[in-house]
Amino acid sequence: MADDDCARAVRGLYGCSWRQGLLSLLCVALVAGGALLLRRNALLALFGAILVPGFVACALLLLAARLLGRRLGWTGAAGLLLFATGVGAWAVLPAYKNMLAAWDVYALPDQQLLACAFGVNAAMLGLPLWFARTRAHAQQLAELRHVALAAELKALQAQVEPHFLYNTLANTRYLARHQPPRAVEMLEHLIAYLHSALPDMRSQTSTLGREFELAGHYLALMAIRFGERLQYRLDFPPALAAMPMPPLLLMTLVENAVRHGVEPKPGSVRIDVTACRAGATLSIVVTDDGAGIEATALGSGVGLRNLRQRVQALYGARAGFVLRRAETGLTEAVLTLPVAGDVELAA
């Protein structure tokens, strides 16, 4: 991929259409004609000594990109550029000296002319190539990061779902022996949870309504597991139900609230899940009055770290996530996303 980017960059930087080429030749002719009319023979010779190596370097780079393609590479392109510029500057030296001798004009020393011709062309032709290489590498790193995040998400799904099913079925078996009606209720919520979750397992997009539905079934299962210790509320405007969002982001926040809020605290815990839209921003907030998280470990878990990376890869600076302890003592997880139409979800 990076080598293909190099060949495309060389063709884009140093190539031109016939119209662009004719326009460039016209500009060169105007400059040369103006120098002759003004009798600036030394400047004309220096202009030619700088221009010719640049044309030679561009021609060789375009030829190499055409013949070698992806085998050229960034290092090969930079090396060929420097070599062609140096050889071109050396080759044009005799013509420069002979031209100025014929005009009886003082010529620059060889070292100064070579340094001038080589330095100007290396800077003018090399810097755009370096910038193109930097942009290509940054794009490649972003793509690799996105692929890694997708692979990590699939791996987490493969690990979390069997663990969740195992715990739920174990609780169902216990209830079936001691509280059969509660066992039936848990199975009904489990079926509803799987009915909502399975279609999204391999999907890259979901909706706010589906995510809230999935979170509701999960919290219903947890309420059966923890009994009266867990109370919860889900609230979002129905008009936002069809708004697209990445799958499992909300589930990560809800699971985090259960794990760090409900499980460690002996008493009752309340979890509130809300969503609202403010202009071009969708805010999803999960609060709990449970045990909370120690300040030294606030938001450092694998699930929340993966959530931050996914949000950053999908939306960049237009989204954010904050996990904080509010002044009221509640733990707040606030996820902000651009609304549909302002940003397109990455596949």
C-alpha positions as CSV (number, residue, x, y, z in Angstrom):
1,M,0.0,0.0,0.0
2,A,2.8,2.4,0.9
3,D,4.7,1.6,-2.3
4,D,1.6,2.2,-4.4
5,D,1.2,5.6,-2.6
6,C,4.8,6.4,-3.6
7,A,4.3,5.7,-7.3
8,R,1.0,7.8,-7.2
9,A,2.7,10.6,-5.4
10,V,5.6,10.7,-7.9
11,R,3.2,10.9,-10.8
12,G,1.1,13.6,-9.1
13,L,4.1,15.7,-8.0
14,Y,6.3,15.5,-11.1
15,G,3.9,14.7,-13.9
16,C,1.7,17.1,-15.9
17,S,-0.8,17.2,-18.7
18,W,0.1,18.5,-22.2
19,R,-1.6,21.8,-21.4
20,Q,0.3,22.2,-18.2
21,G,3.6,21.3,-20.0
22,L,3.0,23.8,-22.8
23,L,2.2,26.5,-20.2
24,S,5.4,25.7,-18.3
25,L,7.5,25.9,-21.5
26,L,5.8,29.3,-22.2
27,C,6.8,30.6,-18.8
28,V,10.3,29.4,-19.3
29,A,10.5,31.1,-22.7
30,L,9.2,34.4,-21.2
31,V,11.8,34.3,-18.4
32,A,14.6,33.5,-20.9
33,G,13.4,36.2,-23.3
34,G,13.2,38.8,-20.6
35,A,16.7,38.0,-19.4
36,L,18.0,38.3,-23.0
37,L,16.3,41.6,-23.5
38,L,17.6,43.0,-20.3
39,R,21.1,41.6,-21.1
40,R,21.1,39.6,-17.9
41,N,23.2,36.8,-19.4
42,A,24.7,35.6,-16.1
43,L,21.2,35.2,-14.6
44,L,20.0,33.4,-17.7
45,A,22.8,31.0,-17.6
46,L,22.3,30.3,-13.9
47,F,18.6,29.9,-14.5
48,G,19.3,27.3,-17.1
49,A,21.8,25.5,-14.9
50,I,19.2,25.2,-12.2
51,L,16.3,24.3,-14.5
52,V,17.9,21.5,-16.5
53,P,18.8,19.2,-13.6
54,G,15.3,19.6,-12.2
55,F,13.7,18.6,-15.5
56,V,16.1,15.6,-15.7
57,A,15.2,14.5,-12.2
58,C,11.5,14.8,-12.8
59,A,11.8,12.8,-16.1
60,L,13.8,10.0,-14.4
61,L,11.4,9.8,-11.5
62,L,8.4,9.6,-13.8
63,L,10.1,6.9,-15.9
64,A,11.0,4.9,-12.7
65,A,7.4,5.2,-11.4
66,R,6.1,3.9,-14.7
67,L,8.6,1.0,-15.1
68,L,8.9,-0.1,-11.5
69,G,5.5,0.8,-10.0
70,R,5.2,-0.3,-6.4
71,R,8.8,-1.6,-6.4
72,L,10.1,2.0,-6.5
73,G,9.4,2.8,-2.9
74,W,9.9,6.0,-1.0
75,T,13.6,5.4,-0.3
76,G,14.2,4.5,-4.0
77,A,12.4,7.7,-5.1
78,A,14.4,9.9,-2.7
79,G,17.7,8.3,-3.7
80,L,16.9,8.6,-7.4
81,L,15.9,12.2,-7.0
82,L,19.2,13.1,-5.3
83,F,21.3,11.1,-7.8
84,A,19.5,12.6,-10.8
85,T,19.8,16.1,-9.4
86,G,23.5,15.7,-8.7
87,V,24.4,14.2,-12.0
88,G,22.3,16.8,-13.8
89,A,24.0,19.6,-12.0
90,W,27.4,18.1,-12.9
91,A,26.5,17.5,-16.5
92,V,25.3,21.1,-17.1
93,L,28.5,22.6,-15.7
94,P,30.5,22.6,-19.0
95,A,27.6,24.1,-20.9
96,Y,27.2,26.9,-18.3
97,K,30.9,27.8,-18.4
98,N,31.0,27.7,-22.2
99,M,27.9,29.9,-22.5
100,L,29.3,32.6,-20.2
101,A,32.7,32.4,-21.8
102,A,31.1,33.1,-25.2
103,W,29.3,36.1,-23.8
104,D,32.5,37.2,-22.0
105,V,30.7,37.1,-18.6
106,Y,32.1,36.1,-15.3
107,A,31.0,32.6,-14.2
108,L,30.4,31.3,-10.7
109,P,33.1,28.9,-9.4
110,D,32.3,25.2,-10.0
111,Q,31.6,24.5,-6.3
112,Q,29.2,27.4,-6.0
113,L,27.3,26.5,-9.1
114,L,27.0,22.8,-8.2
115,A,25.8,23.7,-4.7
116,C,23.3,26.2,-6.1
117,A,21.9,23.8,-8.7
118,F,21.8,20.8,-6.5
119,G,20.5,22.6,-3.4
120,V,17.6,24.4,-5.1
121,N,16.4,21.3,-7.0
122,A,16.8,19.0,-3.9
123,A,14.7,21.5,-1.9
124,M,12.1,22.2,-4.5
125,L,11.6,18.6,-5.6
126,G,12.5,16.8,-2.4
127,L,10.4,18.6,0.1
128,P,7.0,17.8,-1.7
129,L,8.1,14.2,-1.8
130,W,8.9,14.2,1.9
131,F,5.6,15.7,2.8
132,A,3.8,13.2,0.5
133,R,5.6,10.4,2.3
134,T,4.7,11.8,5.7
135,R,1.0,12.0,4.7
136,A,1.0,8.5,3.3
137,H,2.6,7.0,6.4
138,A,0.1,8.8,8.6
139,Q,-2.8,7.5,6.6
140,Q,-1.4,4.0,6.7
141,L,-1.0,4.1,10.5
142,A,-4.6,5.3,10.8
143,E,-5.8,2.5,8.6
144,L,-3.8,-0.1,10.6
145,R,-5.1,1.3,13.8
146,H,-8.7,1.1,12.6
147,V,-8.1,-2.5,11.5
148,A,-6.5,-3.4,14.9
149,L,-9.4,-1.8,16.7
150,A,-11.9,-3.8,14.7
151,A,-10.0,-7.0,15.3
152,E,-9.8,-6.2,19.1
153,L,-13.5,-5.5,19.2
154,K,-14.3,-8.9,17.5
155,A,-12.0,-10.6,20.0
156,L,-13.7,-8.9,22.9
157,Q,-17.1,-10.0,21.5
158,A,-15.9,-13.5,21.2
159,Q,-14.6,-13.5,24.8
160,V,-17.4,-11.5,26.5
161,E,-20.4,-13.2,25.1
162,P,-19.6,-16.8,26.1
163,H,-18.7,-15.5,29.6
164,F,-21.9,-13.6,29.9
165,L,-24.0,-16.5,28.7
166,Y,-22.2,-18.9,31.1
167,N,-23.0,-16.6,34.1
168,T,-26.6,-16.1,33.0
169,L,-27.3,-19.8,32.5
170,A,-25.6,-20.6,35.8
171,N,-28.0,-18.1,37.5
172,T,-30.9,-19.6,35.6
173,R,-30.0,-23.1,36.8
174,Y,-29.9,-21.9,40.4
175,L,-33.3,-20.1,40.0
176,A,-34.8,-23.1,38.4
177,R,-34.1,-25.1,41.5
178,H,-35.2,-22.5,44.0
179,Q,-37.4,-19.9,42.2
180,P,-38.8,-21.4,39.0
181,P,-40.9,-18.3,38.1
182,R,-37.8,-16.1,38.3
183,A,-35.9,-18.6,36.2
184,V,-38.6,-18.4,33.5
185,E,-38.4,-14.6,33.7
186,M,-34.6,-14.7,33.3
187,L,-34.9,-16.9,30.3
188,E,-37.4,-14.6,28.6
189,H,-35.0,-11.6,29.1
190,L,-32.1,-13.7,27.9
191,I,-34.0,-14.6,24.7
192,A,-34.9,-11.0,24.2
193,Y,-31.3,-9.9,24.8
194,L,-30.0,-12.4,22.3
195,H,-32.7,-11.5,19.8
196,S,-31.4,-7.9,19.9
197,A,-27.7,-8.6,20.2
198,L,-27.1,-11.3,17.6
199,P,-27.9,-9.3,14.5
200,D,-25.4,-6.6,15.6
201,M,-22.6,-9.0,16.4
202,R,-21.1,-8.7,12.9
203,S,-22.5,-5.3,12.1
204,Q,-20.5,-2.1,12.0
205,T,-23.4,0.2,12.8
206,S,-26.4,0.2,15.1
207,T,-29.0,2.7,16.2
208,L,-29.6,4.5,19.5
209,G,-32.9,2.6,19.9
210,R,-31.4,-0.8,19.4
211,E,-28.6,0.0,21.8
212,F,-31.0,1.2,24.5
213,E,-33.1,-2.0,23.9
214,L,-30.1,-4.1,24.3
215,A,-29.0,-2.3,27.5
216,G,-32.6,-2.6,28.8
217,H,-32.6,-6.4,28.4
218,Y,-29.1,-6.6,30.0
219,L,-30.1,-4.6,33.0
220,A,-33.3,-6.6,33.4
221,L,-31.1,-9.8,33.6
222,M,-28.8,-8.1,36.1
223,A,-31.9,-7.0,38.1
224,I,-33.0,-10.6,38.4
225,R,-29.4,-11.6,39.4
226,F,-29.0,-8.9,42.1
227,G,-32.6,-8.7,43.1
228,E,-33.7,-5.6,45.0
229,R,-30.2,-4.3,45.1
230,L,-30.4,-3.0,41.6
231,Q,-32.8,-0.4,40.3
232,Y,-32.4,1.2,36.8
233,R,-34.0,3.6,34.4
234,L,-33.6,4.2,30.7
235,D,-34.8,7.3,29.1
236,F,-34.2,8.8,25.6
237,P,-36.4,10.8,23.2
238,P,-38.2,8.5,20.8
239,A,-37.3,10.8,17.9
240,L,-33.7,9.8,18.4
241,A,-34.4,6.0,18.1
242,A,-33.2,5.7,14.5
243,M,-30.1,7.7,15.0
244,P,-27.1,5.6,13.9
245,M,-24.2,4.9,16.3
246,P,-21.5,2.3,16.7
247,P,-22.6,-1.0,18.3
248,L,-21.8,-2.0,21.9
249,L,-20.6,1.5,23.0
250,L,-23.5,1.9,25.3
251,M,-23.2,-1.7,26.5
252,T,-19.7,-1.1,27.5
253,L,-20.8,1.8,29.7
254,V,-23.7,-0.1,31.3
255,E,-21.5,-3.2,32.0
256,N,-18.9,-0.9,33.6
257,A,-21.5,0.6,35.8
258,V,-22.7,-2.9,36.9
259,R,-19.2,-4.2,37.4
260,H,-17.7,-1.2,39.3
261,G,-20.9,0.2,40.8
262,V,-23.2,-2.7,41.7
263,E,-21.0,-5.7,42.4
264,P,-18.6,-4.1,45.0
265,K,-21.4,-2.3,47.0
266,P,-23.4,-4.3,49.5
267,G,-26.5,-2.0,49.5
268,S,-28.9,-0.9,46.7
269,V,-27.6,0.8,43.6
270,R,-29.4,2.8,41.0
271,I,-28.3,3.1,37.3
272,D,-29.7,5.8,35.1
273,V,-29.1,5.7,31.3
274,T,-30.2,8.8,29.4
275,A,-29.6,10.3,26.0
276,C,-30.3,13.7,24.5
277,R,-29.4,15.9,21.5
278,A,-28.0,19.4,21.8
279,G,-27.5,20.9,18.3
280,A,-25.1,18.7,16.4
281,T,-24.1,16.5,19.4
282,L,-25.7,13.4,20.8
283,S,-24.9,13.0,24.6
284,I,-25.3,9.6,26.2
285,V,-24.9,9.6,30.0
286,V,-24.8,6.5,32.3
287,T,-24.8,7.4,36.1
288,D,-24.8,5.2,39.2
289,D,-24.6,5.7,42.9
290,G,-22.6,2.6,43.5
291,A,-19.1,2.0,44.8
292,G,-17.5,3.9,42.0
293,I,-13.9,3.6,40.9
294,E,-10.8,4.7,42.7
295,A,-9.2,7.9,41.3
296,T,-6.0,6.1,40.4
297,A,-7.9,3.6,38.2
298,L,-10.5,5.9,36.9
299,G,-11.3,4.8,33.3
300,S,-8.2,2.6,33.0
301,G,-10.0,-0.6,32.2
302,V,-9.7,-2.5,29.0
303,G,-13.3,-2.0,28.0
304,L,-13.2,1.8,28.5
305,R,-9.8,2.1,26.8
306,N,-11.1,0.2,23.8
307,L,-14.2,2.5,23.8
308,R,-12.0,5.6,23.8
309,Q,-9.9,4.3,20.9
310,R,-12.9,3.3,18.9
311,V,-14.5,6.8,19.3
312,Q,-11.2,8.5,18.4
313,A,-10.8,6.3,15.3
314,L,-14.3,6.8,14.1
315,Y,-14.9,10.5,14.9
316,G,-11.6,12.1,15.8
317,A,-11.9,15.3,17.8
318,R,-15.7,15.6,17.1
319,A,-16.5,13.0,19.8
320,G,-15.4,12.4,23.3
321,F,-15.8,10.3,26.4
322,V,-15.5,11.4,30.1
323,L,-15.7,9.2,33.2
324,R,-15.9,11.3,36.3
325,R,-17.1,11.5,39.9
326,A,-19.8,14.2,40.1
327,E,-20.1,16.6,43.1
328,T,-23.2,14.7,44.2
329,G,-21.1,11.5,44.5
330,L,-22.5,9.8,41.5
331,T,-20.3,8.2,38.9
332,E,-21.0,9.7,35.5
333,A,-19.9,8.2,32.1
334,V,-20.6,10.8,29.4
335,L,-20.3,9.8,25.8
336,T,-20.7,12.6,23.1
337,L,-21.1,11.7,19.4
338,P,-21.8,13.8,16.3
339,V,-25.3,13.4,15.1
340,A,-26.1,11.6,11.8
341,G,-25.3,13.6,8.7
342,D,-22.4,15.5,10.3
343,V,-20.1,12.5,10.2
344,E,-20.2,9.2,8.5
345,L,-19.5,6.1,10.5
346,A,-16.4,4.2,9.3
347,A,-16.9,0.8,8.0
